[in-house]
């Protein structure tokens, strides 16, 4: 399901750049000092916002934008910081889904098949396309 959703998104916006997709969807992307947090998503008065740590590396900012865009698309009404603080609801599934969304967005099948002749492992492709080590295992190959 996530793979299909990402595929449609890439086709519709003709890019897999999370910043470009966010811009085209009128999602505000804000760069802020967030301490040890990489980013978060929230909406206020129907304005969707992705907050990204301005001190993070460019690669981390790109993955964070893709992850938070996953929340925009998959969980638009979920306030994960609220859930963490005020409920016993596990946010693990929500975060795993957002990570899978980010991996599929940054490493679409077409990109991997184009570079297939390079004989990359999924781990090597993950490094090339900005996916944090270990998360490339979320990639579903057809």
C-alpha positions in Angstrom: 0.0 0.0 0.0 2.7 2.5 0.9 4.7 1.6 -2.2 1.7 2.2 -4.4 0.9 5.5 -2.6 4.5 6.7 -3.2 4.5 5.5 -6.8 1.3 7.6 -7.5 2.9 10.6 -5.7 6.1 10.4 -7.8 4.0 10.0 -11.0 1.7 12.9 -10.1 4.5 15.4 -9.1 7.1 14.0 -11.6 9.8 13.9 -8.9 10.9 12.0 -5.9 12.3 15.1 -4.2 10.5 15.4 -0.9 11.1 19.2 -0.7 9.6 19.7 -4.2 6.6 17.5 -3.4 5.9 19.3 -0.2 6.1 22.7 -2.0 3.7 21.5 -4.7 1.3 20.2 -2.0 1.5 23.6 -0.2 3.1 22.0 2.8 5.2 24.6 4.6 8.8 23.4 5.3 10.4 25.2 8.1 14.1 25.0 9.2 14.5 25.6 12.9 16.9 24.8 15.8 15.3 21.7 17.2 18.1 20.4 19.6 18.5 16.7 19.2 15.3 16.2 17.3 15.6 15.9 13.5 12.1 17.1 12.7 8.3 16.7 13.2 5.0 17.3 11.4 2.0 19.3 12.6 -0.9 21.1 11.2 -2.6 24.2 12.5 -5.7 25.8 11.1 -5.5 23.5 8.1 -1.9 24.6 7.4 0.4 21.5 7.2 3.9 22.1 8.4 7.1 20.1 8.3 9.7 21.3 10.8 13.3 20.3 10.1 16.4 20.8 12.3 18.5 23.4 10.6 21.7 22.0 12.1 21.2 18.5 10.6 23.3 17.5 7.6 21.7 18.0 4.2 21.3 14.2 3.9 19.5 14.0 7.2 17.3 17.0 6.3 16.3 15.3 3.0 15.4 12.0 4.8 13.6 13.9 7.5 11.6 15.8 5.0 10.7 12.5 3.2 9.8 10.9 6.6 7.6 13.8 7.7 6.0 14.0 4.2 5.0 10.4 4.9 3.1 11.6 7.9 1.5 14.3 5.8 0.2 11.7 3.3 -0.4 8.7 5.6 -1.2 10.2 8.9 -2.5 13.8 8.3 -4.5 14.0 11.5 -2.1 12.2 13.9 -0.3 14.3 16.4 2.6 12.0 17.3 4.2 14.3 20.0 0.8 14.4 21.7 0.4 10.6 21.5 3.8 10.1 23.0 3.2 12.4 25.9 -0.5 11.8 26.7 -1.5 8.3 25.7 -0.4 4.7 25.9 -0.9 4.4 22.1 2.2 3.0 20.5 3.6 5.3 17.8 6.0 2.6 16.6 3.7 1.6 13.7 3.2 5.2 12.6 6.9 5.9 12.6 7.7 2.6 10.8 5.2 3.5 8.1 6.7 7.0 7.7 10.2 5.5 7.5 9.0 3.0 4.8 7.4 5.9 2.9 10.7 7.8 3.0 12.7 4.8 1.9 10.3 4.2 -1.0 10.3 7.9 -2.0 14.1 8.3 -1.9 14.8 4.8 -3.5 12.0 4.3 -6.0 12.3 1.0 -8.0 12.9 2.9 -11.3 16.0 4.6 -9.8 17.3 1.2 -8.6 16.6 -0.5 -11.9 18.3 2.3 -13.8 21.5 1.8 -11.7 21.1 -2.0 -11.7 24.0 -2.4 -14.1 26.2 -0.9 -11.3 25.5 -4.0 -9.2 24.7 -2.1 -6.0 23.4 -3.9 -3.0 20.3 -2.4 -1.4 22.6 -1.2 1.5 24.9 0.6 -1.0 21.9 2.1 -2.8 20.6 3.3 0.6 23.8 5.1 1.3 23.9 6.7 -2.2 20.3 7.9 -2.0 20.4 9.2 1.6 18.7 6.5 3.5 20.1 6.0 7.1 21.9 2.7 7.6 19.5 -0.1 8.6 16.4 1.6 7.2 17.1 0.4 3.6 15.8 -3.0 4.8 12.3 -1.4 4.6 12.6 -1.2 0.8 10.2 -3.5 -1.0 11.5 -4.6 -4.4 9.1 -5.8 -7.1 
